[in-house]
Amino acid sequence: MLASCATGPRDSEGHPRTALDRSIGQCIATMAISTIAGALLGAAINRRNGAATGAAIGAGAGAVQCAIIIALNNEQDRERIRQAEQAAYSSGRSTTTQFVGRDGMARTIRTSVAAAPIPAQLVTPASGGAAADSSADAIVGPCRSAQTQIIAPNQGTVTLDPELVCRTAQGDWIAVNAKPTA
């Protein structure tokens, strides 16, 4: 139930949420669920202090999975990741970018991209492959299937969900759905 709240389809500007946005929401929900499940299991096994111990173990398990993502949940680091992804989308080539996060830890952002067709639901037959919408936020293409990895030395690697991104009439790259179609 918590994961469904954390993975809503649109951001505050009405664009589909990015893989990083979804990962942060899912991570927080996963930690909450792990903590609750650990408390329930601990209470069932050991009535005295079992719930507290179980909750701590559950939270710890969730935190190990989410430590890198949670560390990036600040506007400065998220903007660096967005810039690295945008550079890969614009160039049409996979890129690797390194930076030191707000927490002082080194990070490597690896974004893999490949050409992808504009999704059929965004194309009109008469347009010859252009997007159906004529507004400034209209998808004009090209589109790219993309996947980003965040690597934190001595902590591990987080691989974000693959997504499909397309260029708008304004030249921005936005996620058009959660998973690439090609």
OpenMM code with the backbone's topology and positions (N, CA, C; nanometers):
from openmm import Vec3, app, unit

residues = "MET LEU ALA SER CYS ALA THR GLY PRO ARG ASP SER GLU GLY HIS PRO ARG THR ALA LEU ASP ARG SER ILE GLY GLN CYS ILE ALA THR MET ALA ILE SER THR ILE ALA GLY ALA LEU LEU GLY ALA ALA ILE ASN ARG ARG ASN GLY ALA ALA THR GLY ALA ALA ILE GLY ALA GLY ALA GLY ALA VAL GLN CYS ALA ILE ILE ILE ALA LEU ASN ASN GLU GLN ASP ARG GLU ARG ILE ARG GLN ALA GLU GLN ALA ALA TYR SER SER GLY ARG SER THR THR THR GLN PHE VAL GLY ARG ASP GLY MET ALA ARG THR ILE ARG THR SER VAL ALA ALA ALA PRO ILE PRO ALA GLN LEU VAL THR PRO ALA SER GLY GLY ALA ALA ALA ASP SER SER ALA ASP ALA ILE VAL GLY PRO CYS ARG SER ALA GLN THR GLN ILE ILE ALA PRO ASN GLN GLY THR VAL THR LEU ASP PRO GLU LEU VAL CYS ARG THR ALA GLN GLY ASP TRP ILE ALA VAL ASN ALA LYS PRO THR ALA".split()
positions = [
    Vec3(0.0827, -0.1184, 0.0000),
    Vec3(0.0000, 0.0000, 0.0000),
    Vec3(0.0871, 0.1247, 0.0000),
    Vec3(0.1923, 0.1253, 0.0841),
    Vec3(0.2805, 0.2419, 0.0883),
    Vec3(0.3543, 0.2607, -0.0435),
    Vec3(0.3942, 0.1524, -0.1070),
    Vec3(0.4672, 0.1636, -0.2331),
    Vec3(0.3813, 0.2282, -0.3405),
    Vec3(0.2508, 0.1992, -0.3396),
    Vec3(0.1658, 0.2597, -0.4416),
    Vec3(0.1560, 0.4097, -0.4220),
    Vec3(0.1581, 0.4565, -0.2977),
    Vec3(0.1567, 0.6010, -0.2720),
    Vec3(0.2879, 0.6648, -0.3164),
    Vec3(0.3961, 0.5933, -0.3005),
    Vec3(0.5283, 0.6479, -0.3295),
    Vec3(0.5619, 0.6473, -0.4776),
    Vec3(0.4821, 0.5809, -0.5578),
    Vec3(0.5174, 0.5681, -0.6986),
    Vec3(0.4128, 0.6310, -0.7892),
    Vec3(0.3497, 0.7389, -0.7430),
    Vec3(0.2512, 0.8085, -0.8252),
    Vec3(0.3108, 0.8457, -0.9591),
    Vec3(0.2281, 0.8567, -1.0636),
    Vec3(0.2803, 0.8691, -1.1982),
    Vec3(0.3321, 1.0066, -1.2378),
    Vec3(0.2990, 1.1151, -1.1666),
    Vec3(0.3347, 1.2494, -1.2118),
    Vec3(0.4060, 1.3294, -1.1041),
    Vec3(0.4979, 1.4181, -1.1478),
    Vec3(0.5640, 1.5091, -1.0533),
    Vec3(0.4803, 1.6355, -1.0394),
    Vec3(0.5306, 1.7349, -0.9678),
    Vec3(0.4553, 1.8571, -0.9421),
    Vec3(0.4300, 1.9387, -1.0686),
    Vec3(0.5081, 1.9169, -1.1739),
    Vec3(0.4893, 1.9878, -1.3003),
    Vec3(0.4030, 1.9094, -1.3980),
    Vec3(0.3523, 1.7936, -1.3550),
    Vec3(0.2670, 1.7133, -1.4410),
    Vec3(0.3413, 1.6152, -1.5294),
    Vec3(0.4746, 1.6105, -1.5201),
    Vec3(0.5525, 1.5155, -1.5997),
    Vec3(0.5590, 1.3819, -1.5264),
    Vec3(0.5746, 1.2731, -1.5997),
    Vec3(0.5937, 1.1442, -1.5324),
    Vec3(0.7161, 1.1507, -1.4414),
    Vec3(0.7062, 1.0866, -1.3265),
    Vec3(0.8181, 1.0855, -1.2315),
    Vec3(0.9341, 1.0065, -1.2903),
    Vec3(1.0562, 1.0504, -1.2588),
    Vec3(1.1754, 0.9835, -1.3097),
    Vec3(1.2037, 0.8577, -1.2288),
    Vec3(1.2934, 0.7756, -1.2799),
    Vec3(1.3329, 0.6537, -1.2098),
    Vec3(1.3925, 0.6873, -1.0738),
    Vec3(1.4690, 0.7967, -1.0628),
    Vec3(1.5259, 0.8361, -0.9338),
    Vec3(1.4150, 0.8745, -0.8367),
    Vec3(1.3178, 0.9523, -0.8817),
    Vec3(1.2056, 0.9903, -0.7952),
    Vec3(1.1315, 0.8661, -0.7454),
    Vec3(1.1045, 0.7734, -0.8353),
    Vec3(1.0338, 0.6514, -0.7960),
    Vec3(1.1176, 0.5690, -0.6992),
    Vec3(1.2483, 0.5607, -0.7212),
    Vec3(1.3353, 0.4813, -0.6340),
    Vec3(1.3391, 0.5373, -0.4929),
    Vec3(1.3433, 0.6689, -0.4806),
    Vec3(1.3444, 0.7304, -0.3472),
    Vec3(1.2139, 0.6987, -0.2750),
    Vec3(1.1015, 0.7143, -0.3425),
    Vec3(0.9729, 0.6834, -0.2806),
    Vec3(0.9610, 0.5368, -0.2428),
    Vec3(1.0044, 0.4483, -0.3311),
    Vec3(0.9979, 0.3055, -0.3036),
    Vec3(1.0905, 0.2684, -0.1887),
    Vec3(1.2045, 0.3328, -0.1809),
    Vec3(1.3013, 0.3041, -0.0756),
    Vec3(1.2432, 0.3381, 0.0613),
    Vec3(1.1824, 0.4541, 0.0715),
    Vec3(1.1231, 0.4955, 0.1985),
    Vec3(1.0113, 0.3984, 0.2373),
    Vec3(0.9291, 0.3604, 0.1414),
    Vec3(0.8212, 0.2651, 0.1688),
    Vec3(0.8776, 0.1292, 0.2096),
    Vec3(0.9833, 0.0847, 0.1428),
    Vec3(1.0458, -0.0436, 0.1759),
    Vec3(1.0999, -0.0435, 0.3177),
    Vec3(1.1632, 0.0661, 0.3584),
    Vec3(1.2152, 0.0738, 0.4952),
    Vec3(1.1019, 0.0673, 0.5969),
    Vec3(0.9923, 0.1377, 0.5708),
    Vec3(0.8790, 0.1361, 0.6633),
    Vec3(0.8207, -0.0050, 0.6734),
    Vec3(0.8025, -0.0703, 0.5599),
    Vec3(0.7470, -0.2057, 0.5597),
    Vec3(0.8420, -0.3028, 0.6285),
    Vec3(0.9733, -0.2902, 0.6037),
    Vec3(1.0720, -0.3779, 0.6685),
    Vec3(1.0700, -0.3604, 0.8195),
    Vec3(1.0565, -0.2371, 0.8650),
    Vec3(1.0530, -0.2100, 1.0082),
    Vec3(0.9294, -0.2734, 1.0721),
    Vec3(0.8135, -0.2548, 1.0093),
    Vec3(0.6890, -0.3107, 1.0630),
    Vec3(0.6941, -0.4634, 1.0623),
    Vec3(0.7384, -0.5210, 0.9505),
    Vec3(0.7466, -0.6675, 0.9414),
    Vec3(0.8438, -0.7225, 1.0453),
    Vec3(0.9574, -0.6558, 1.0635),
    Vec3(1.0540, -0.6998, 1.1640),
    Vec3(0.9969, -0.6938, 1.3043),
    Vec3(0.9214, -0.5881, 1.3350),
    Vec3(0.8599, -0.5753, 1.4679),
    Vec3(0.7582, -0.6868, 1.4911),
    Vec3(0.6755, -0.7150, 1.3911),
    Vec3(0.5754, -0.8210, 1.4055),
    Vec3(0.6412, -0.9572, 1.4220),
    Vec3(0.7422, -0.9856, 1.3422),
    Vec3(0.8120, -1.1134, 1.3515),
    Vec3(0.8848, -1.1254, 1.4848),
    Vec3(0.9505, -1.0179, 1.5263),
    Vec3(1.0215, -1.0200, 1.6543),
    Vec3(0.9277, -1.0418, 1.7716),
    Vec3(0.8107, -0.9794, 1.7691),
    Vec3(0.7125, -0.9970, 1.8761),
    Vec3(0.6597, -1.1395, 1.8781),
    Vec3(0.6434, -1.1995, 1.7608),
    Vec3(0.5937, -1.3366, 1.7538),
    Vec3(0.6967, -1.4358, 1.8062),
    Vec3(0.8236, -1.4070, 1.7858),
    Vec3(0.9295, -1.4992, 1.8290),
    Vec3(0.9635, -1.4806, 1.9755),
    Vec3(0.9742, -1.3564, 2.0209),
    Vec3(1.0168, -1.3269, 2.1574),
    Vec3(0.9307, -1.2139, 2.2112),
    Vec3(0.8416, -1.2449, 2.3002),
    Vec3(0.7481, -1.1442, 2.3509),
    Vec3(0.8180, -1.0324, 2.4277),
    Vec3(0.9304, -1.0573, 2.4925),
    Vec3(1.0019, -0.9551, 2.5674),
    Vec3(1.1107, -0.8946, 2.4782),
    Vec3(1.0983, -0.7704, 2.4434),
    Vec3(1.1920, -0.6966, 2.3588),
    Vec3(1.2004, -0.7485, 2.2156),
    Vec3(1.1201, -0.8454, 2.1824),
    Vec3(1.1251, -0.9018, 2.0477),
    Vec3(1.0825, -0.8033, 1.9413),
    Vec3(0.9783, -0.7256, 1.9713),
    Vec3(0.9293, -0.6288, 1.8725),
    Vec3(1.0350, -0.5227, 1.8439),
    Vec3(1.0998, -0.4711, 1.9476),
    Vec3(1.2016, -0.3678, 1.9285),
    Vec3(1.3218, -0.4224, 1.8522),
    Vec3(1.3640, -0.5423, 1.8891),
    Vec3(1.4771, -0.6041, 1.8197),
    Vec3(1.4417, -0.6322, 1.6745),
    Vec3(1.3239, -0.6882, 1.6528),
    Vec3(1.2794, -0.7184, 1.5168),
    Vec3(1.2677, -0.5930, 1.4320),
    Vec3(1.2140, -0.4846, 1.4918),
    Vec3(1.2024, -0.3582, 1.4180),
    Vec3(1.3398, -0.3061, 1.3793),
    Vec3(1.4351, -0.3159, 1.4708),
    Vec3(1.5712, -0.2690, 1.4414),
    Vec3(1.6341, -0.3503, 1.3288),
    Vec3(1.6143, -0.4823, 1.3342),
    Vec3(1.6690, -0.5677, 1.2286),
    Vec3(1.6007, -0.5367, 1.0959),
    Vec3(1.4691, -0.5231, 1.0981),
    Vec3(1.3953, -0.4912, 0.9759),
    Vec3(1.4372, -0.3576, 0.9174),
    Vec3(1.4513, -0.2564, 1.0021),
    Vec3(1.4951, -0.1242, 0.9549),
    Vec3(1.6366, -0.1324, 0.9005),
    Vec3(1.7216, -0.2088, 0.9665),
    Vec3(1.8593, -0.2249, 0.9191),
    Vec3(1.8651, -0.2888, 0.7828),
    Vec3(1.7835, -0.3912, 0.7619),
    Vec3(1.7803, -0.4573, 0.6310),
    Vec3(1.7321, -0.3599, 0.5244),
    Vec3(1.6296, -0.2825, 0.5560),
    Vec3(1.5802, -0.1837, 0.4603),
    Vec3(1.6830, -0.0748, 0.4356),
    Vec3(1.7542, -0.0333, 0.5396),
    Vec3(1.8529, 0.0745, 0.5266),
    Vec3(1.9708, 0.0331, 0.4403),
    Vec3(2.0130, -0.0921, 0.4513),
    Vec3(2.1238, -0.1392, 0.3687),
    Vec3(2.0868, -0.1259, 0.2215),
    Vec3(1.9628, -0.1600, 0.1886),
    Vec3(1.9186, -0.1520, 0.0498),
    Vec3(1.9021, -0.0079, 0.0037),
    Vec3(1.8768, 0.0833, 0.0959),
    Vec3(1.8404, 0.2204, 0.0592),
    Vec3(1.9451, 0.3265, 0.0919),
    Vec3(2.0543, 0.2894, 0.1536),
    Vec3(2.1502, 0.3891, 0.2020),
    Vec3(2.1968, 0.4842, 0.0925),
    Vec3(2.2278, 0.4329, -0.0225),
    Vec3(2.2771, 0.5187, -0.1310),
    Vec3(2.1670, 0.6113, -0.1794),
    Vec3(2.0479, 0.5582, -0.2001),
    Vec3(1.9362, 0.6396, -0.2487),
    Vec3(1.9007, 0.7483, -0.1480),
    Vec3(1.8928, 0.7135, -0.0203),
    Vec3(1.8563, 0.8123, 0.0809),
    Vec3(1.9621, 0.9222, 0.0887),
    Vec3(2.0878, 0.8854, 0.0735),
    Vec3(2.1949, 0.9865, 0.0769),
    Vec3(2.1808, 1.0873, -0.0363),
    Vec3(2.1170, 1.0463, -0.1444),
    Vec3(2.0992, 1.1348, -0.2597),
    Vec3(1.9698, 1.2153, -0.2539),
    Vec3(1.8925, 1.1980, -0.1482),
    Vec3(1.7626, 1.2642, -0.1403),
    Vec3(1.7776, 1.4088, -0.0919),
    Vec3(1.8542, 1.4843, -0.1657),
    Vec3(1.8671, 1.6281, -0.1428),
    Vec3(1.8747, 1.6929, -0.2803),
    Vec3(1.8318, 1.8152, -0.2886),
    Vec3(1.8169, 1.8800, -0.4197),
    Vec3(1.9501, 1.8923, -0.4936),
    Vec3(2.0601, 1.9183, -0.4227),
    Vec3(2.1898, 1.9352, -0.4883),
    Vec3(2.2343, 1.8068, -0.5589),
    Vec3(2.2290, 1.6942, -0.4905),
    Vec3(2.2717, 1.5674, -0.5516),
    Vec3(2.1739, 1.5216, -0.6588),
    Vec3(2.0447, 1.5417, -0.6366),
    Vec3(1.9465, 1.5036, -0.7380),
    Vec3(1.9671, 1.5854, -0.8656),
    Vec3(2.0010, 1.7128, -0.8511),
    Vec3(2.0263, 1.7967, -0.9685),
    Vec3(2.1507, 1.7477, -1.0434),
    Vec3(2.2544, 1.7069, -0.9719),
    Vec3(2.3740, 1.6530, -1.0388),
    Vec3(2.3407, 1.5272, -1.1174),
    Vec3(2.2569, 1.4427, -1.0604),
    Vec3(2.2164, 1.3209, -1.1313),
    Vec3(2.1341, 1.3573, -1.2543),
    Vec3(2.0396, 1.4506, -1.2398),
    Vec3(1.9583, 1.4940, -1.3544),
    Vec3(2.0476, 1.5495, -1.4652),
    Vec3(2.1482, 1.6301, -1.4289),
    Vec3(2.2379, 1.6869, -1.5296),
    Vec3(2.3169, 1.5779, -1.6008),
    Vec3(2.3650, 1.4798, -1.5260),
    Vec3(2.4392, 1.3690, -1.5873),
    Vec3(2.3489, 1.2904, -1.6818),
    Vec3(2.2251, 1.2648, -1.6382),
    Vec3(2.1324, 1.1926, -1.7254),
    Vec3(2.0990, 1.2748, -1.8497),
    Vec3(2.0729, 1.4033, -1.8325),
    Vec3(2.0392, 1.4905, -1.9456),
    Vec3(2.1534, 1.4932, -2.0476),
    Vec3(2.2774, 1.4959, -2.0008),
    Vec3(2.3927, 1.4954, -2.0913),
    Vec3(2.3941, 1.3670, -2.1748),
    Vec3(2.3645, 1.2535, -2.1105),
    Vec3(2.3609, 1.1265, -2.1832),
    Vec3(2.2457, 1.1256, -2.2834),
    Vec3(2.1278, 1.1733, -2.2424),
    Vec3(2.0130, 1.1754, -2.3330),
    Vec3(2.0427, 1.2622, -2.4544),
    Vec3(2.0972, 1.3814, -2.4304),
    Vec3(2.1228, 1.4764, -2.5393),
    Vec3(2.2266, 1.4244, -2.6372),
    Vec3(2.3319, 1.3613, -2.5843),
    Vec3(2.4386, 1.3120, -2.6715),
    Vec3(2.4009, 1.1819, -2.7412),
    Vec3(2.3063, 1.1097, -2.6838),
    Vec3(2.2697, 0.9800, -2.7406),
    Vec3(2.3733, 0.8726, -2.7124),
    Vec3(2.4664, 0.9016, -2.6206),
    Vec3(2.5718, 0.8062, -2.5849),
    Vec3(2.5694, 0.7804, -2.4351),
    Vec3(2.6084, 0.6633, -2.3977),
    Vec3(2.6204, 0.6319, -2.2553),
    Vec3(2.7310, 0.7169, -2.1962),
    Vec3(2.7089, 0.7654, -2.0739),
    Vec3(2.8076, 0.8517, -2.0098),
    Vec3(2.8338, 0.8068, -1.8668),
    Vec3(2.9494, 0.8464, -1.8178),
    Vec3(2.9864, 0.8238, -1.6784),
    Vec3(3.0329, 0.9566, -1.6216),
    Vec3(2.9749, 0.9948, -1.5079),
    Vec3(3.0068, 1.1219, -1.4431),
    Vec3(3.0386, 1.0941, -1.2970),
    Vec3(3.1380, 1.1646, -1.2453),
    Vec3(3.1729, 1.1495, -1.1042),
    Vec3(3.1527, 1.2815, -1.0315),
    Vec3(3.1102, 1.2728, -0.9061),
    Vec3(3.0970, 1.3920, -0.8232),
    Vec3(3.1044, 1.3527, -0.6766),
    Vec3(3.1274, 1.4506, -0.5923),
    Vec3(3.1252, 1.4303, -0.4480),
    Vec3(2.9916, 1.4836, -0.3990),
    Vec3(2.9157, 1.3971, -0.3338),
    Vec3(2.7826, 1.4329, -0.2870),
    Vec3(2.7861, 1.5295, -0.1702),
    Vec3(2.6698, 1.5783, -0.1358),
    Vec3(2.6573, 1.6724, -0.0246),
    Vec3(2.7073, 1.6111, 0.1056),
    Vec3(2.7016, 1.4780, 0.1148),
    Vec3(2.7488, 1.4089, 0.2352),
    Vec3(2.9001, 1.3845, 0.2346),
    Vec3(2.9698, 1.4322, 0.1302),
    Vec3(3.1146, 1.4167, 0.1213),
    Vec3(3.1595, 1.2861, 0.0575),
    Vec3(3.0664, 1.2014, 0.0192),
    Vec3(3.0998, 1.0723, -0.0411),
    Vec3(3.1091, 1.0853, -0.1928),
    Vec3(3.2069, 1.0164, -0.2510),
    Vec3(3.2225, 1.0146, -0.3969),
    Vec3(3.1126, 0.9287, -0.4579),
    Vec3(3.0642, 0.9695, -0.5729),
    Vec3(2.9610, 0.8952, -0.6449),
    Vec3(2.9980, 0.8900, -0.7930),
    Vec3(2.9592, 0.7838, -0.8579),
    Vec3(2.9721, 0.7720, -1.0023),
    Vec3(2.8324, 0.7482, -1.0568),
    Vec3(2.7947, 0.8266, -1.1562),
    Vec3(2.6653, 0.8128, -1.2213),
    Vec3(2.6922, 0.7598, -1.3612),
    Vec3(2.6411, 0.6415, -1.3900),
    Vec3(2.6582, 0.5805, -1.5217),
    Vec3(2.5200, 0.5689, -1.5858),
    Vec3(2.4999, 0.6413, -1.6947),
    Vec3(2.3715, 0.6379, -1.7652),
    Vec3(2.3921, 0.5740, -1.9018),
    Vec3(2.3233, 0.4638, -1.9238),
    Vec3(2.3274, 0.3934, -2.0524),
    Vec3(2.2057, 0.4345, -2.1328),
    Vec3(2.2271, 0.4693, -2.2591),
    Vec3(2.1163, 0.5097, -2.3458),
    Vec3(2.1236, 0.4356, -2.4789),
    Vec3(2.0071, 0.4196, -2.5398),
    Vec3(1.9962, 0.3609, -2.6733),
    Vec3(1.8766, 0.4257, -2.7419),
    Vec3(1.8843, 0.4377, -2.8723),
    Vec3(1.7735, 0.4955, -2.9487),
    Vec3(1.6484, 0.4115, -2.9289),
    Vec3(1.5338, 0.4796, -2.9246),
    Vec3(1.4053, 0.4115, -2.9100),
    Vec3(1.3012, 0.4877, -2.9906),
    Vec3(1.2001, 0.4193, -3.0402),
    Vec3(1.0944, 0.4879, -3.1157),
    Vec3(1.0035, 0.5685, -3.0226),
    Vec3(0.9391, 0.6700, -3.0796),
    Vec3(0.8377, 0.7427, -3.0047),
    Vec3(0.7223, 0.6461, -2.9809),
    Vec3(0.6710, 0.6376, -2.8584),
    Vec3(0.5607, 0.5446, -2.8314),
    Vec3(0.4412, 0.5703, -2.9226),
    Vec3(0.3775, 0.4657, -2.9652),
    Vec3(0.2655, 0.4743, -3.0597),
    Vec3(0.1540, 0.5652, -3.0102),
    Vec3(0.1273, 0.5657, -2.8801),
    Vec3(0.0188, 0.6483, -2.8274),
    Vec3(0.0486, 0.7978, -2.8390),
    Vec3(0.1736, 0.8344, -2.8674),
    Vec3(0.2104, 0.9750, -2.8814),
    Vec3(0.2243, 1.0180, -3.0265),
    Vec3(0.1996, 0.9275, -3.1206),
    Vec3(0.2194, 0.9556, -3.2628),
    Vec3(0.0844, 0.9544, -3.3350),
    Vec3(0.0668, 1.0517, -3.4248),
    Vec3(-0.0521, 1.0497, -3.5108),
    Vec3(-0.0083, 1.0001, -3.6482),
    Vec3(-0.0905, 0.9204, -3.7156),
    Vec3(-0.0525, 0.8676, -3.8479),
    Vec3(-0.0210, 0.9777, -3.9491),
    Vec3(-0.0947, 1.0892, -3.9457),
    Vec3(-0.0738, 1.1965, -4.0434),
    Vec3(0.0545, 1.2745, -4.0178),
    Vec3(0.1099, 1.2612, -3.8985),
    Vec3(0.2271, 1.3431, -3.8650),
    Vec3(0.3574, 1.2825, -3.9143),
    Vec3(0.3537, 1.1592, -3.9627),
    Vec3(0.4748, 1.0958, -4.0133),
    Vec3(0.5747, 1.0651, -3.9040),
    Vec3(0.5274, 1.0380, -3.7834),
    Vec3(0.6163, 1.0009, -3.6745),
    Vec3(0.6318, 1.1080, -3.5700),
    Vec3(0.5795, 1.2272, -3.5923),
    Vec3(0.5885, 1.3316, -3.4909),
    Vec3(0.4792, 1.3108, -3.3877),
    Vec3(0.4988, 1.3716, -3.2736),
    Vec3(0.4028, 1.3569, -3.1655),
    Vec3(0.2713, 1.4253, -3.2005),
    Vec3(0.1621, 1.3745, -3.1423),
    Vec3(0.0286, 1.4253, -3.1714),
    Vec3(0.0039, 1.5628, -3.1104),
    Vec3(0.0634, 1.5939, -2.9974),
    Vec3(0.0406, 1.7192, -2.9258),
    Vec3(0.1247, 1.8303, -2.9882),
    Vec3(0.0680, 1.9509, -3.0054),
    Vec3(0.1432, 2.0609, -3.0660),
    Vec3(0.1868, 2.1652, -2.9640),
    Vec3(0.1721, 2.1388, -2.8344),
    Vec3(0.2121, 2.2343, -2.7313),
    Vec3(0.3641, 2.2336, -2.7141),
    Vec3(0.4125, 2.3270, -2.6319),
    Vec3(0.5566, 2.3371, -2.6081),
    Vec3(0.6110, 2.2122, -2.5397),
    Vec3(0.5268, 2.1419, -2.4620),
    Vec3(0.5698, 2.0194, -2.3950),
    Vec3(0.5473, 1.8951, -2.4802),
    Vec3(0.5105, 1.9143, -2.6065),
    Vec3(0.4841, 1.8016, -2.6953),
    Vec3(0.6110, 1.7202, -2.7170),
    Vec3(0.5946, 1.5914, -2.7244),
    Vec3(0.7062, 1.5024, -2.7548),
    Vec3(0.7319, 1.5120, -2.9047),
    Vec3(0.8527, 1.5545, -2.9420),
    Vec3(0.8887, 1.5638, -3.0834),
    Vec3(0.9963, 1.4621, -3.1201),
    Vec3(1.0580, 1.4029, -3.0186),
    Vec3(1.1621, 1.3042, -3.0428),
    Vec3(1.2969, 1.3700, -3.0653),
    Vec3(1.3977, 1.2950, -3.0657),
    Vec3(1.3983, 1.1498, -3.0571),
    Vec3(1.3681, 1.1018, -2.9148),
    Vec3(1.3545, 0.9696, -2.9022),
    Vec3(1.3379, 0.9064, -2.7722),
    Vec3(1.4571, 0.8149, -2.7467),
    Vec3(1.4814, 0.7892, -2.6212),
    Vec3(1.5920, 0.7011, -2.5824),
    Vec3(1.5453, 0.6102, -2.4689),
    Vec3(1.5848, 0.4846, -2.4757),
    Vec3(1.5685, 0.3996, -2.3581),
    Vec3(1.6922, 0.4263, -2.2731),
    Vec3(1.6718, 0.4392, -2.1442),
    Vec3(1.7813, 0.4796, -2.0563),
    Vec3(1.7765, 0.4032, -1.9248),
    Vec3(1.8942, 0.3825, -1.8681),
    Vec3(1.9040, 0.3230, -1.7358),
    Vec3(2.0258, 0.3833, -1.6664),
    Vec3(2.0066, 0.4218, -1.5415),
    Vec3(2.1120, 0.4874, -1.4652),
    Vec3(2.1550, 0.3996, -1.3489),
    Vec3(2.2858, 0.3937, -1.3279),
    Vec3(2.3436, 0.3275, -1.2112),
    Vec3(2.4119, 0.4332, -1.1266),
    Vec3(2.3944, 0.4231, -0.9958),
    Vec3(2.4623, 0.5119, -0.9017),
    Vec3(2.5568, 0.4246, -0.8222),
    Vec3(2.6854, 0.4550, -0.8324),
    Vec3(2.7882, 0.3734, -0.7693),
    Vec3(2.8520, 0.4549, -0.6578),
    Vec3(2.8499, 0.3990, -0.5377),
    Vec3(2.9130, 0.4626, -0.4224),
    Vec3(3.0219, 0.3676, -0.3724),
    Vec3(3.1494, 0.4072, -0.3850),
    Vec3(3.2582, 0.3192, -0.3414),
    Vec3(3.2383, 0.2743, -0.1962),
    Vec3(3.2655, 0.1492, -0.1711),
    Vec3(3.2541, 0.0873, -0.0390),
    Vec3(3.1111, 0.0799, 0.0125),
    Vec3(3.0130, 0.1188, -0.0685),
    Vec3(2.8730, 0.1071, -0.0279),
    Vec3(2.7964, 0.0172, -0.1231),
    Vec3(2.8239, 0.0270, -0.2506),
    Vec3(2.7552, -0.0567, -0.3472),
    Vec3(2.7030, 0.0213, -0.4660),
    Vec3(2.6196, -0.0446, -0.5435),
    Vec3(2.5630, 0.0122, -0.6652),
    Vec3(2.4120, 0.0006, -0.6609),
    Vec3(2.3460, 0.1080, -0.6988),
    Vec3(2.2011, 0.1079, -0.7133),
    Vec3(2.1718, 0.1229, -0.8619),
    Vec3(2.0924, 0.0322, -0.9162),
    Vec3(2.0515, 0.0409, -1.0552),
    Vec3(1.9063, 0.0853, -1.0572),
    Vec3(1.8828, 0.2033, -1.1146),
    Vec3(1.7476, 0.2551, -1.1227),
    Vec3(1.6706, 0.1804, -1.2306),
    Vec3(1.5388, 0.1824, -1.2198),
    Vec3(1.4544, 0.1182, -1.3208),
    Vec3(1.4827, 0.1776, -1.4580),
    Vec3(1.4760, 0.0958, -1.5625),
    Vec3(1.4893, 0.1514, -1.6976),
    Vec3(1.3695, 0.2412, -1.7269),
    Vec3(1.3909, 0.3391, -1.8128),
    Vec3(1.2808, 0.4270, -1.8505),
    Vec3(1.2975, 0.4744, -1.9932),
    Vec3(1.1892, 0.5257, -2.0463),
    Vec3(1.1885, 0.5824, -2.1799),
    Vec3(1.1818, 0.7335, -2.1647),
    Vec3(1.2770, 0.8040, -2.2248),
    Vec3(1.2786, 0.9504, -2.2211),
    Vec3(1.2710, 1.0024, -2.3636),
    Vec3(1.2003, 1.1136, -2.3797),
    Vec3(1.1854, 1.1725, -2.5127),
    Vec3(1.2054, 1.3226, -2.5030),
    Vec3(1.2505, 1.3809, -2.6149),
    Vec3(1.2733, 1.5250, -2.6219),
    Vec3(1.1412, 1.5946, -2.6521),
    Vec3(1.1206, 1.7073, -2.5827),
    Vec3(0.9995, 1.7868, -2.6044),
    Vec3(1.0285, 1.8957, -2.7072),
    Vec3(0.9238, 1.9669, -2.7474),
    Vec3(0.9385, 2.0783, -2.8409),
    Vec3(1.0302, 2.1866, -2.7844),
    Vec3(1.0386, 2.1972, -2.6515),
    Vec3(1.1270, 2.2958, -2.5881),
    Vec3(1.2708, 2.2476, -2.5776),
    Vec3(1.2971, 2.1229, -2.6148),
    Vec3(1.4325, 2.0680, -2.6079),
    Vec3(1.4642, 1.9959, -2.4790),
    Vec3(1.3675, 1.9882, -2.3871),
    Vec3(1.3872, 1.9151, -2.2619),
    Vec3(1.3700, 1.7656, -2.2871),
    Vec3(1.4298, 1.6859, -2.2011),
    Vec3(1.4130, 1.5408, -2.2060),
    Vec3(1.3291, 1.5027, -2.0853),
    Vec3(1.2169, 1.4349, -2.1096),
    Vec3(1.1311, 1.3927, -1.9981),
    Vec3(1.1008, 1.2438, -2.0094),
    Vec3(1.0758, 1.1835, -1.8949),
    Vec3(1.0335, 1.0439, -1.8924),
    Vec3(0.8909, 1.0387, -1.9442),
    Vec3(0.8646, 0.9499, -2.0381),
    Vec3(0.7294, 0.9401, -2.0918),
    Vec3(0.6551, 0.8190, -2.0374),
    Vec3(0.7263, 0.7256, -1.9796),
    Vec3(0.6648, 0.6155, -1.9063),
    Vec3(0.7709, 0.5488, -1.8212),
    Vec3(0.7291, 0.4550, -1.7384),
    Vec3(0.8217, 0.3937, -1.6433),
    Vec3(0.9207, 0.2988, -1.7092),
    Vec3(0.8831, 0.2332, -1.8159),
    Vec3(0.9704, 0.1343, -1.8782),
    Vec3(0.9830, 0.1635, -2.0268),
    Vec3(1.0993, 0.1384, -2.0856),
    Vec3(1.1140, 0.1600, -2.2287),
    Vec3(1.0259, 0.0635, -2.3066),
    Vec3(0.9803, 0.1088, -2.4235),
    Vec3(0.8983, 0.0228, -2.5075),
    Vec3(0.9802, -0.0578, -2.6057),
    Vec3(1.1057, -0.0214, -2.6227),
    Vec3(1.1879, -0.0934, -2.7195),
    Vec3(1.3054, -0.1579, -2.6517),
] * unit.nanometer
topology = app.Topology()
chain = topology.addChain("A")
for resn in residues:
    res = topology.addResidue(resn, chain)
    for name in ("N", "CA", "C"):
        topology.addAtom(name, app.Element.getBySymbol(name[0]), res)
